[in-house]
């Protein structure tokens, strides 16, 4: 966790020294999320909304710190003869990503961009649904609770049009074990594939 925070701080310090014009943007879209290390895991469809600043530090290269509302979770289905069971976990978190982004111009129409960087997230709410019955998820350090803090890495690919419209896809690789239960069989980490659009001024 300390390394993640140090990386965030270093990126922000680099960005603060940028001399080029800062721009701002917002993007939103669909999350296809599931947890690692679970048999029969299916994607849980959610959403995300992210606001960010684009801070140029070199030609075609920027640092993008942001704040993001992320709807994640996972779904598991069991089907055996006449028995069918479904369990679904849905969480809402506030994340702070800091991505390094490289732009590849494609002429007057716009630029392809590639990005990657760390994120730290804070789980704020969640629900579990088992065969139609819903219960609230508790966050904390006890065995029957889910961890509050999540951290990991983001990867993104997209296209920025000359008018500021963004089309993007991304992948979130959670590196934190969200479960408080010890043992390798109880490790849960976020895996999130996302697609969205946005606008950058």
C-alpha positions in Angstrom: 0.0 0.0 0.0 2.9 2.4 0.8 4.4 1.8 -2.6 1.0 2.7 -4.3 0.7 5.9 -2.3 4.3 6.9 -3.1 3.6 6.2 -6.8 0.5 8.4 -6.7 2.4 11.2 -4.9 5.3 11.1 -7.3 3.0 11.2 -10.3 1.2 14.2 -8.9 4.5 16.0 -8.2 5.6 15.4 -11.8 2.3 16.7 -13.1 2.5 19.8 -11.0 5.7 20.8 -12.8 4.1 20.6 -16.3 4.3 23.7 -18.3 1.8 22.8 -21.0 -1.9 23.5 -20.8 -4.0 21.3 -18.5 -7.2 19.9 -19.9 -10.1 18.2 -18.1 -12.4 15.3 -19.0 -15.1 13.0 -18.0 -15.9 9.5 -19.1 -18.5 6.9 -18.3 -19.4 3.4 -19.4 -20.0 -0.2 -18.6 -18.0 -2.5 -16.3 -17.9 -6.3 -16.7 -16.6 -7.3 -13.3 -15.8 -10.6 -11.5 -13.6 -11.9 -8.8 -10.5 -14.0 -9.3 -10.1 -17.4 -7.8 -13.8 -18.4 -8.0 -15.1 -21.4 -10.0 -18.0 -20.6 -12.3 -17.6 -16.9 -11.9 -19.6 -14.8 -14.4 -19.4 -11.1 -15.2 -21.4 -8.8 -13.1 -22.5 -5.9 -15.3 -22.0 -2.5 -13.6 -21.0 1.1 -14.5 -18.3 3.7 -13.9 -18.1 7.5 -14.0 -14.7 9.1 -14.0 -13.5 12.7 -13.9 -9.9 13.4 -14.7 -7.3 16.0 -15.5 -4.8 15.6 -18.3 -1.4 17.1 -17.3 1.2 17.1 -20.2 4.7 16.4 -19.0 6.4 15.8 -22.5 5.3 15.8 -26.1 2.5 13.3 -26.6 2.8 12.2 -23.0 0.6 13.1 -20.0 -0.2 12.1 -16.5 -3.9 11.7 -15.7 -5.0 11.8 -12.1 -8.7 11.4 -11.5 -11.6 10.4 -9.2 -13.9 7.6 -10.2 -17.2 6.0 -9.0 -17.0 2.3 -9.7 -19.7 -0.3 -9.6 -18.1 -3.8 -9.5 -18.7 -7.2 -8.0 -19.1 -10.8 -9.3 -21.7 -13.4 -10.1 -21.6 -17.2 -9.7 -24.1 -19.7 -11.1 -24.5 -23.4 -10.3 -26.7 -25.7 -12.4 -27.1 -29.4 -11.6 -30.0 -31.2 -13.1 -33.1 -29.5 -11.6 -31.1 -27.4 -9.1 -30.2 -23.9 -10.1 -28.5 -21.4 -7.7 -27.2 -17.9 -8.3 -25.1 -15.7 -6.0 -24.3 -12.1 -6.9 -22.1 -9.5 -5.2 -22.3 -5.9 -6.1 -20.1 -3.2 -4.6 -19.7 0.6 -5.0 -16.3 2.2 -4.5 -14.6 5.5 -4.9 -11.3 5.2 -6.7 -8.3 7.5 -7.3 -6.4 6.4 -10.4 -3.2 8.0 -11.7 -2.5 6.9 -15.3 0.5 7.6 -17.6 -1.0 8.2 -21.1 0.8 8.3 -24.4 -0.9 9.8 -27.5 -0.2 8.6 -31.0 -1.5 11.2 -33.6 -3.4 9.9 -36.5 -3.6 13.2 -38.5 -6.3 15.9 -38.2 -8.9 13.4 -37.0 -7.4 12.7 -33.6 -5.1 10.4 -31.6 -4.9 6.9 -30.4 -4.0 6.7 -26.7 -2.5 4.1 -24.5 -2.3 4.3 -20.7 -1.5 2.5 -17.5 -1.1 3.3 -13.9 -2.0 2.4 -10.3 -5.3 3.0 -8.5 -6.4 3.0 -4.9 -10.1 2.4 -4.0 -12.4 2.7 -1.0 -15.4 0.4 -0.8 -18.4 2.4 0.4 -21.4 0.1 -0.1 -22.3 -3.3 -1.3 -25.0 -6.0 -1.4 -25.0 -9.8 -1.7 -27.9 -11.6 -3.4 -28.4 -15.3 -3.0 -31.4 -16.8 -4.8 -33.4 -13.6 -4.6 -32.5 -12.7 -1.0 -30.4 -9.5 -0.5 -28.1 -8.6 2.4 -25.9 -5.6 2.9 -22.1 -6.2 2.8 -20.2 -5.1 5.8 -16.7 -3.6 5.3 -14.0 -3.8 7.9 -11.3 -6.3 9.2 -13.5 -9.1 10.6 -13.9 -12.5 8.9 -17.5 -11.8 8.0 -16.6 -8.5 6.4 -15.0 -7.3 3.1 -11.9 -5.1 3.2 -12.5 -1.4 2.8 -9.4 -0.6 0.7 -8.7 -2.0 -2.7 -5.6 -1.3 -4.9 -4.4 -2.4 -8.3 -3.4 -1.3 -11.8 -5.3 0.1 -14.7 -4.7 -0.4 -18.4 -6.5 1.5 -21.1 -6.7 1.9 -24.9 -8.8 4.4 -26.8 -9.2 7.1 -29.4 -9.5 10.8 -28.8 -11.1 12.7 -31.7 -10.1 16.2 -32.6 -13.4 17.6 -31.2 -12.6 16.0 -27.7 -14.8 13.0 -28.0 -13.3 9.9 -26.4 -13.9 6.2 -27.1 -12.1 3.9 -24.7 -11.7 0.4 -23.3 -9.9 -0.6 -20.1 -8.9 -3.4 -17.8 -8.6 -3.1 -14.0 -6.3 -5.6 -12.3 -7.0 -5.8 -8.6 -3.9 -6.6 -6.5 -5.6 -6.6 -3.1 -7.2 -9.6 -1.5 -10.6 -8.3 -0.5 -11.4 -11.3 1.8 -10.5 -11.3 5.5 -10.6 -15.1 5.6 -7.1 -16.6 5.6 -6.1 -19.3 3.1 -5.3 -19.3 -0.6 -8.8 -20.6 -1.5 -10.4 -17.4 0.0 -8.5 -14.8 -2.0 -10.8 -12.4 -3.9 -9.4 -9.8 -6.3 -11.2 -7.6 -8.8 -11.0 -8.2 -12.5 -12.8 -5.6 -14.5 -13.2 -5.1 -18.3 -14.7 -1.7 -19.2 -16.0 0.1 -22.2 -17.1 3.7 -22.4 -17.2 7.1 -24.0 -16.3 10.5 -22.8 -15.3 14.1 -23.5 -12.0 16.0 -22.9 -11.9 19.8 -23.0 
